[in-house]
Amino acid sequence: GLARGSTGLARVSTGLSHGSTGPIRGSTGLACGSMGLARGSMGLVCGSSVLARGSTELSHGSTGLARGSTGLARGSTGLARRSTGLSRG
């Protein structure tokens, strides 16, 4: 009887040890998941900032193209005036 009781107690102690390791594993898994979520949120923030920079650069490029087109128009009108002046001369 004592032998059986001792083996039963040993089984209970091993079960308790396994039960204590389970919550530890769960807590580490939760920590890893929270770290992954934090990294994902940081990635989203970085991506949004890069998109904002790209949009501002595109707007600057479009304004530069508009300025260049107006400059070309002015240059073409100036050339036309010079050509008419040369033809008159």
N, CA, C and O atoms as a Tinker XYZ file with bonds, in Angstrom:
   356  protein
     1  N      0.816000   -1.206000    0.000000    73     2
     2  CA     0.000000    0.000000    0.000000    64     1     3
     3  C      0.851000    1.258000    0.000000    63     2     4     5
     4  O      0.567000    2.219000   -0.715000    81     3
     5  N      1.893000    1.237000    0.807000    73     3     6
     6  CA     2.775000    2.402000    0.840000    64     5     7
     7  C      3.488000    2.592000   -0.490000    63     6     8     9
     8  O      3.690000    3.719000   -0.941000    81     7
     9  N      3.869000    1.474000   -1.118000    73     7    10
    10  CA     4.553000    1.572000   -2.406000    64     9    11
    11  C      3.632000    2.175000   -3.455000    63    10    12    13
    12  O      4.035000    3.036000   -4.236000    81    11
    13  N      2.379000    1.704000   -3.458000    73    11    14
    14  CA     1.419000    2.254000   -4.414000    64    13    15
    15  C      1.159000    3.733000   -4.146000    63    14    16    17
    16  O      1.060000    4.527000   -5.082000    81    15
    17  N      1.052000    4.099000   -2.898000    73    15    18
    18  CA     0.840000    5.504000   -2.559000    64    17    19
    19  C      2.016000    6.373000   -2.959000    63    18    20    21
    20  O      1.827000    7.506000   -3.400000    81    19
    21  N      3.221000    5.860000   -2.813000    73    19    22
    22  CA     4.398000    6.647000   -3.192000    64    21    23
    23  C      4.458000    6.835000   -4.703000    63    22    24    25
    24  O      4.800000    7.917000   -5.181000    81    23
    25  N      4.127000    5.789000   -5.457000    73    23    26
    26  CA     4.110000    5.933000   -6.921000    64    25    27
    27  C      3.023000    6.902000   -7.355000    63    26    28    29
    28  O      3.222000    7.674000   -8.293000    81    27
    29  N      1.876000    6.873000   -6.687000    73    27    30
    30  CA     0.806000    7.828000   -7.004000    64    29    31
    31  C      1.231000    9.255000   -6.718000    63    30    32    33
    32  O      0.946000   10.160000   -7.501000    81    31
    33  N      1.913000    9.461000   -5.599000    73    31    34
    34  CA     2.405000   10.802000   -5.277000    64    33    35
    35  C      3.444000   11.268000   -6.295000    63    34    36    37
    36  O      3.487000   12.444000   -6.656000    81    35
    37  N      4.278000   10.336000   -6.751000    73    35    38
    38  CA     5.270000   10.695000   -7.762000    64    37    39
    39  C      4.589000   11.129000   -9.053000    63    38    40    41
    40  O      5.002000   12.097000   -9.693000    81    39
    41  N      3.535000   10.394000   -9.430000    73    39    42
    42  CA     2.801000   10.765000  -10.639000    64    41    43
    43  C      2.140000   12.135000  -10.490000    63    42    44    45
    44  O      2.156000   12.942000  -11.419000    81    43
    45  N      1.568000   12.388000   -9.330000    73    43    46
    46  CA     0.933000   13.688000   -9.080000    64    45    47
    47  C      1.963000   14.811000   -9.131000    63    46    48    49
    48  O      1.684000   15.881000   -9.672000    81    47
    49  N      3.153000   14.577000   -8.572000    73    47    50
    50  CA     4.192000   15.614000   -8.575000    64    49    51
    51  C      4.668000   15.901000   -9.994000    63    50    52    53
    52  O      4.889000   17.056000  -10.359000    81    51
    53  N      4.826000   14.835000  -10.802000    73    51    54
    54  CA     5.228000   15.056000  -12.201000    64    53    55
    55  C      4.132000   15.790000  -12.963000    63    54    56    57
    56  O      4.423000   16.657000  -13.788000    81    55
    57  N      2.878000   15.451000  -12.693000    73    55    58
    58  CA     1.774000   16.169000  -13.340000    64    57    59
    59  C      1.747000   17.633000  -12.951000    63    58    60    61
    60  O      1.479000   18.491000  -13.792000    81    59
    61  N      2.022000   17.932000  -11.685000    73    59    62
    62  CA     2.062000   19.326000  -11.239000    64    61    63
    63  C      3.204000   20.087000  -11.905000    63    62    64    65
    64  O      3.051000   21.255000  -12.262000    81    63
    65  N      4.346000   19.426000  -12.072000    73    63    66
    66  CA     5.475000   20.094000  -12.721000    64    65    67
    67  C      5.150000   20.391000  -14.183000    63    66    68    69
    68  O      5.475000   21.466000  -14.689000    81    67
    69  N      4.508000   19.436000  -14.862000    73    67    70
    70  CA     4.108000   19.677000  -16.256000    64    69    71
    71  C      3.073000   20.791000  -16.348000    63    70    72    73
    72  O      3.108000   21.607000  -17.269000    81    71
    73  N      2.157000   20.821000  -15.394000    73    71    74
    74  CA     1.153000   21.882000  -15.390000    64    73    75
    75  C      1.756000   23.254000  -15.157000    63    74    76    77
    76  O      1.252000   24.245000  -15.685000    81    75
    77  N      2.825000   23.331000  -14.377000    73    75    78
    78  CA     3.469000   24.622000  -14.133000    64    77    79
    79  C      4.248000   25.091000  -15.356000    63    78    80    81
    80  O      4.337000   26.295000  -15.598000    81    79
    81  N      4.810000   24.172000  -16.128000    73    79    82
    82  CA     5.545000   24.569000  -17.335000    64    81    83
    83  C      4.602000   25.040000  -18.435000    63    82    84    85
    84  O      4.995000   25.850000  -19.274000    81    83
    85  N      3.370000   24.551000  -18.448000    73    83    86
    86  CA     2.405000   24.977000  -19.467000    64    85    87
    87  C      2.130000   26.472000  -19.445000    63    86    88    89
    88  O      2.231000   27.115000  -20.490000    81    87
    89  N      1.783000   27.060000  -18.288000    73    87    90
    90  CA     1.568000   28.516000  -18.253000    64    89    91
    91  C      2.805000   29.319000  -18.632000    63    90    92    93
    92  O      2.694000   30.385000  -19.237000    81    91
    93  N      3.990000   28.808000  -18.275000    73    91    94
    94  CA     5.222000   29.516000  -18.642000    64    93    95
    95  C      5.354000   29.563000  -20.164000    63    94    96    97
    96  O      5.688000   30.601000  -20.735000    81    95
    97  N      5.088000   28.427000  -20.813000    73    95    98
    98  CA     5.158000   28.396000  -22.273000    64    97    99
    99  C      4.123000   29.330000  -22.891000    63    98   100   101
   100  O      4.402000   30.018000  -23.874000    81    99
   101  N      2.928000   29.348000  -22.306000    73    99   102
   102  CA     1.898000   30.248000  -22.815000    64   101   103
   103  C      2.286000   31.709000  -22.671000    63   102   104   105
   104  O      2.029000   32.511000  -23.569000    81   103
   105  N      2.906000   32.063000  -21.543000    73   103   106
   106  CA     3.307000   33.457000  -21.336000    64   105   107
   107  C      4.403000   33.864000  -22.312000    63   106   108   109
   108  O      4.404000   34.987000  -22.817000    81   107
   109  N      5.339000   32.951000  -22.579000    73   107   110
   110  CA     6.390000   33.268000  -23.551000    64   109   111
   111  C      5.797000   33.412000  -24.945000    63   110   112   113
   112  O      6.220000   34.273000  -25.716000    81   111
   113  N      4.816000   32.570000  -25.272000    73   111   114
   114  CA     4.154000   32.698000  -26.570000    64   113   115
   115  C      3.426000   34.016000  -26.708000    63   114   116   117
   116  O      3.453000   34.641000  -27.769000    81   115
   117  N      2.765000   34.445000  -25.621000    73   115   118
   118  CA     2.083000   35.735000  -25.650000    64   117   119
   119  C      3.078000   36.880000  -25.813000    63   118   120   121
   120  O      2.813000   37.837000  -26.540000    81   119
   121  N      4.217000   36.782000  -25.139000    73   119   122
   122  CA     5.239000   37.824000  -25.263000    64   121   123
   123  C      5.754000   37.897000  -26.696000    63   122   124   125
   124  O      5.920000   38.984000  -27.249000    81   123
   125  N      6.005000   36.734000  -27.291000    73   123   126
   126  CA     6.477000   36.718000  -28.679000    64   125   127
   127  C      5.426000   37.293000  -29.621000    63   126   128   129
   128  O      5.759000   38.013000  -30.563000    81   127
   129  N      4.153000   36.974000  -29.366000    73   127   130
   130  CA     3.086000   37.522000  -30.196000    64   129   131
   131  C      2.976000   39.030000  -30.077000    63   130   132   133
   132  O      2.762000   39.721000  -31.072000    81   131
   133  N      3.122000   39.548000  -28.851000    73   131   134
   134  CA     3.052000   40.996000  -28.662000    64   133   135
   135  C      4.226000   41.697000  -29.334000    63   134   136   137
   136  O      4.070000   42.784000  -29.890000    81   135
   137  N      5.407000   41.071000  -29.281000    73   135   138
   138  CA     6.564000   41.639000  -29.977000    64   137   139
   139  C      6.326000   41.664000  -31.485000    63   138   140   141
   140  O      6.664000   42.636000  -32.160000    81   139
   141  N      5.743000   40.586000  -32.003000    73   139   142
   142  CA     5.442000   40.549000  -33.427000    64   141   143
   143  C      4.454000   41.625000  -33.836000    63   142   144   145
   144  O      4.600000   42.243000  -34.890000    81   143
   145  N      3.436000   41.854000  -32.992000    73   143   146
   146  CA     2.470000   42.902000  -33.284000    64   145   147
   147  C      3.125000   44.278000  -33.239000    63   146   148   149
   148  O      2.823000   45.135000  -34.069000    81   147
   149  N      4.014000   44.494000  -32.283000    73   147   150
   150  CA     4.715000   45.776000  -32.188000    64   149   151
   151  C      5.566000   46.012000  -33.429000    63   150   152   153
   152  O      5.592000   47.114000  -33.976000    81   151
   153  N      6.271000   44.953000  -33.873000    73   151   154
   154  CA     7.080000   45.086000  -35.080000    64   153   155
   155  C      6.209000   45.384000  -36.295000    63   154   156   157
   156  O      6.573000   46.197000  -37.145000    81   155
   157  N      5.050000   44.716000  -36.371000    73   155   158
   158  CA     4.145000   44.975000  -37.484000    64   157   159
   159  C      3.628000   46.403000  -37.491000    63   158   160   161
   160  O      3.527000   47.022000  -38.551000    81   159
   161  N      3.298000   46.932000  -36.317000    73   159   162
   162  CA     2.818000   48.310000  -36.234000    64   161   163
   163  C      3.916000   49.293000  -36.613000    63   162   164   165
   164  O      3.653000   50.292000  -37.284000    81   163
   165  N      5.152000   49.015000  -36.185000    73   163   166
   166  CA     6.271000   49.868000  -36.574000    64   165   167
   167  C      6.469000   49.831000  -38.086000    63   166   168   169
   168  O      6.736000   50.855000  -38.715000    81   167
   169  N      6.334000   48.641000  -38.659000    73   167   170
   170  CA     6.456000   48.531000  -40.107000    64   169   171
   171  C      5.386000   49.315000  -40.832000    63   170   172   173
   172  O      5.655000   49.921000  -41.869000    81   171
   173  N      4.161000   49.313000  -40.296000    73   171   174
   174  CA     3.087000   50.083000  -40.909000    64   173   175
   175  C      3.369000   51.574000  -40.824000    63   174   176   177
   176  O      3.123000   52.311000  -41.779000    81   175
   177  N      3.885000   52.021000  -39.684000    73   175   178
   178  CA     4.218000   53.440000  -39.519000    64   177   179
   179  C      5.313000   53.843000  -40.499000    63   178   180   181
   180  O      5.220000   54.884000  -41.149000    81   179
   181  N      6.357000   53.009000  -40.602000    73   179   182
   182  CA     7.446000   53.313000  -41.534000    64   181   183
   183  C      6.942000   53.332000  -42.967000    63   182   184   185
   184  O      7.330000   54.199000  -43.750000    81   183
   185  N      6.080000   52.385000  -43.316000    73   183   186
   186  CA     5.541000   52.346000  -44.671000    64   185   187
   187  C      4.705000   53.566000  -44.989000    63   186   188   189
   188  O      4.776000   54.094000  -46.099000    81   187
   189  N      3.907000   54.027000  -44.023000    73   187   190
   190  CA     3.083000   55.209000  -44.248000    64   189   191
   191  C      3.949000   56.452000  -44.409000    63   190   192   193
   192  O      3.643000   57.321000  -45.226000    81   191
   193  N      5.031000   56.542000  -43.634000    73   191   194
   194  CA     5.929000   57.693000  -43.760000    64   193   195
   195  C      6.623000   57.685000  -45.115000    63   194   196   197
   196  O      6.804000   58.736000  -45.730000    81   195
   197  N      7.012000   56.498000  -45.581000    73   195   198
   198  CA     7.644000   56.402000  -46.898000    64   197   199
   199  C      6.659000   56.790000  -47.987000    63   198   200   201
   200  O      7.028000   57.473000  -48.942000    81   199
   201  N      5.397000   56.358000  -47.854000    73   199   202
   202  CA     4.380000   56.731000  -48.833000    64   201   203
   203  C      4.151000   58.238000  -48.829000    63   202   204   205
   204  O      3.979000   58.841000  -49.888000    81   203
   205  N      4.146000   58.850000  -47.649000    73   203   206
   206  CA     3.963000   60.298000  -47.555000    64   205   207
   207  C      5.121000   61.023000  -48.231000    63   206   208   209
   208  O      4.916000   62.003000  -48.947000    81   207
   209  N      6.349000   60.533000  -47.998000    73   207   210
   210  CA     7.504000   61.146000  -48.645000    64   209   211
   211  C      7.418000   61.013000  -50.155000    63   210   212   213
   212  O      7.728000   61.953000  -50.887000    81   211
   213  N      6.996000   59.843000  -50.619000    73   211   214
   214  CA     6.863000   59.643000  -52.059000    64   213   215
   215  C      5.826000   60.564000  -52.672000    63   214   216   217
   216  O      6.030000   61.083000  -53.770000    81   215
   217  N      4.709000   60.776000  -51.973000    73   215   218
   218  CA     3.669000   61.660000  -52.497000    64   217   219
   219  C      4.158000   63.102000  -52.554000    63   218   220   221
   220  O      3.868000   63.818000  -53.512000    81   219
   221  N      4.902000   63.536000  -51.531000    73   219   222
   222  CA     5.442000   64.897000  -51.554000    64   221   223
   223  C      6.458000   65.061000  -52.676000    63   222   224   225
   224  O      6.495000   66.098000  -53.339000    81   223
   225  N      7.286000   64.032000  -52.891000    73   223   226
   226  CA     8.251000   64.103000  -53.981000    64   225   227
   227  C      7.551000   64.132000  -55.332000    63   226   228   229
   228  O      7.990000   64.829000  -56.246000    81   227
   229  N      6.458000   63.375000  -55.462000    73   227   230
   230  CA     5.693000   63.403000  -56.704000    64   229   231
   231  C      5.086000   64.779000  -56.936000    63   230   232   233
   232  O      5.072000   65.267000  -58.066000    81   231
   233  N      4.582000   65.413000  -55.874000    73   231   234
   234  CA     4.007000   66.747000  -56.017000    64   233   235
   235  C      5.081000   67.753000  -56.414000    63   234   236   237
   236  O      4.847000   68.623000  -57.252000    81   235
   237  N      6.275000   67.628000  -55.800000    73   235   238
   238  CA     7.371000   68.516000  -56.177000    64   237   239
   239  C      7.777000   68.287000  -57.632000    63   238   240   241
   240  O      8.057000   69.238000  -58.362000    81   239
   241  N      7.807000   67.035000  -58.042000    73   239   242
   242  CA     8.146000   66.736000  -59.426000    64   241   243
   243  C      7.126000   67.287000  -60.402000    63   242   244   245
   244  O      7.493000   67.772000  -61.473000    81   243
   245  N      5.843000   67.218000  -60.047000    73   243   246
   246  CA     4.799000   67.746000  -60.931000    64   245   247
   247  C      4.902000   69.265000  -61.040000    63   246   248   249
   248  O      4.717000   69.825000  -62.120000    81   247
   249  N      5.198000   69.935000  -59.913000    73   247   250
   250  CA     5.376000   71.391000  -59.973000    64   249   251
   251  C      6.594000   71.752000  -60.814000    63   250   252   253
   252  O      6.574000   72.731000  -61.560000    81   251
   253  N      7.655000   70.956000  -60.690000    73   251   254
   254  CA     8.835000   71.203000  -61.512000    64   253   255
   255  C      8.542000   71.028000  -62.991000    63   254   256   257
   256  O      9.023000   71.802000  -63.819000    81   255
   257  N      7.753000   70.012000  -63.326000    73   255   258
   258  CA     7.377000   69.805000  -64.725000    64   257   259
   259  C      6.519000   70.953000  -65.234000    63   258   260   261
   260  O      6.675000   71.381000  -66.378000    81   259
   261  N      5.618000   71.455000  -64.401000    73   259   262
   262  CA     4.782000   72.582000  -64.803000    64   261   263
   263  C      5.641000   73.818000  -65.059000    63   262   264   265
   264  O      5.428000   74.538000  -66.034000    81   263
   265  N      6.615000   74.058000  -64.177000    73   263   266
   266  CA     7.515000   75.192000  -64.374000    64   265   267
   267  C      8.320000   75.029000  -65.657000    63   266   268   269
   268  O      8.522000   75.986000  -66.406000    81   267
   269  N      8.780000   73.799000  -65.898000    73   267   270
   270  CA     9.533000   73.561000  -67.120000    64   269   271
   271  C      8.692000   73.773000  -68.363000    63   270   272   273
   272  O      9.189000   74.299000  -69.359000    81   271
   273  N      7.431000   73.375000  -68.325000    73   271   274
   274  CA     6.561000   73.560000  -69.488000    64   273   275
   275  C      6.300000   75.041000  -69.738000    63   274   276   277
   276  O      6.279000   75.481000  -70.887000    81   275
   277  N      6.100000   75.818000  -68.660000    73   275   278
   278  CA     5.903000   77.258000  -68.829000    64   277   279
   279  C      7.171000   77.912000  -69.372000    63   278   280   281
   280  O      7.104000   78.817000  -70.203000    81   279
   281  N      8.328000   77.447000  -68.896000    73   279   282
   282  CA     9.584000   77.978000  -69.414000    64   281   283
   283  C      9.758000   77.669000  -70.889000    63   282   284   285
   284  O     10.232000   78.512000  -71.651000    81   283
   285  N      9.376000   76.467000  -71.296000    73   283   286
   286  CA     9.451000   76.111000  -72.713000    64   285   287
   287  C      8.504000   76.963000  -73.540000    63   286   288   289
   288  O      8.850000   77.378000  -74.646000    81   287
   289  N      7.321000   77.227000  -73.021000    73   287   290
   290  CA     6.371000   78.066000  -73.744000    64   289   291
   291  C      6.924000   79.478000  -73.911000    63   290   292   293
   292  O      6.814000   80.070000  -74.984000    81   291
   293  N      7.519000   80.016000  -72.847000    73   291   294
   294  CA     8.105000   81.352000  -72.937000    64   293   295
   295  C      9.256000   81.371000  -73.944000    63   294   296   297
   296  O      9.396000   82.309000  -74.729000    81   295
   297  N     10.077000   80.317000  -73.907000    73   295   298
   298  CA    11.181000   80.256000  -74.854000    64   297   299
   299  C     10.699000   80.160000  -76.289000    63   298   300   301
   300  O     11.302000   80.756000  -77.181000    81   299
   301  N      9.629000   79.424000  -76.528000    73   299   302
   302  CA     9.106000   79.300000  -77.891000    64   301   303
   303  C      8.543000   80.629000  -78.377000    63   302   304   305
   304  O      8.720000   80.989000  -79.541000    81   303
   305  N      7.857000   81.368000  -77.484000    73   303   306
   306  CA     7.343000   82.680000  -77.879000    64   305   307
   307  C      8.490000   83.644000  -78.157000    63   306   308   309
   308  O      8.421000   84.442000  -79.091000    81   307
   309  N      9.545000   83.569000  -77.347000    73   307   310
   310  CA    10.708000   84.424000  -77.589000    64   309   311
   311  C     11.365000   84.107000  -78.919000    63   310   312   313
   312  O     11.774000   85.017000  -79.640000    81   311
   313  N     11.473000   82.838000  -79.254000    73   311   314
   314  CA    12.045000   82.445000  -80.540000    64   313   315
   315  C     11.168000   82.919000  -81.688000    63   314   316   317
   316  O     11.680000   83.357000  -82.718000    81   315
   317  N      9.863000   82.837000  -81.524000    73   315   318
   318  CA     8.955000   83.304000  -82.571000    64   317   319
   319  C      9.126000   84.804000  -82.787000    63   318   320   321
   320  O      9.140000   85.266000  -83.928000    81   319
   321  N      9.254000   85.563000  -81.712000    73   319   322
   322  CA     9.447000   87.005000  -81.841000    64   321   323
   323  C     10.758000   87.315000  -82.554000    63   322   324   325
   324  O     10.817000   88.206000  -83.401000    81   323
   325  N     11.814000   86.572000  -82.206000    73   323   326
   326  CA    13.101000   86.799000  -82.853000    64   325   327
   327  C     13.048000   86.441000  -84.334000    63   326   328   329
   328  O     13.624000   87.137000  -85.170000    81   327
   329  N     12.361000   85.361000  -84.649000    73   327   330
   330  CA    12.264000   84.968000  -86.057000    64   329   331
   331  C     11.485000   86.001000  -86.854000    63   330   332   333
   332  O     11.843000   86.290000  -87.996000    81   331
   333  N     10.421000   86.568000  -86.276000    73   331   334
   334  CA     9.664000   87.612000  -86.972000    64   333   335
   335  C     10.514000   88.866000  -87.128000    63   334   336   337
   336  O     10.463000   89.528000  -88.165000    81   335
   337  N     11.291000   89.193000  -86.110000    73   335   338
   338  CA    12.172000   90.356000  -86.208000    64   337   339
   339  C     13.228000   90.160000  -87.282000    63   338   340   341
   340  O     13.552000   91.099000  -88.008000    81   339
   341  N     13.769000   88.949000  -87.391000    73   339   342
   342  CA    14.758000   88.674000  -88.428000    64   341   343
   343  C     14.134000   88.740000  -89.812000    63   342   344   345
   344  O     14.755000   89.234000  -90.753000    81   343
   345  N     12.914000   88.246000  -89.938000    73   343   346
   346  CA    12.261000   88.284000  -91.249000    64   345   347
   347  C     11.967000   89.725000  -91.647000    63   346   348   349
   348  O     12.061000   90.069000  -92.825000    81   347
   349  N     11.616000   90.563000  -90.694000    73   347   350
   350  CA    11.371000   91.971000  -90.996000    64   349   351
   351  C     12.666000   92.665000  -91.411000    63   350   352   353
   352  O     12.692000   93.499000  -92.316000    81   351
   353  N     13.745000   92.286000  -90.710000    73   351   354
   354  CA    15.016000   92.902000  -91.043000    64   353   355
   355  C     15.467000   92.479000  -92.420000    63   354   356
   356  O     16.528000   92.902000  -92.879000    81   355
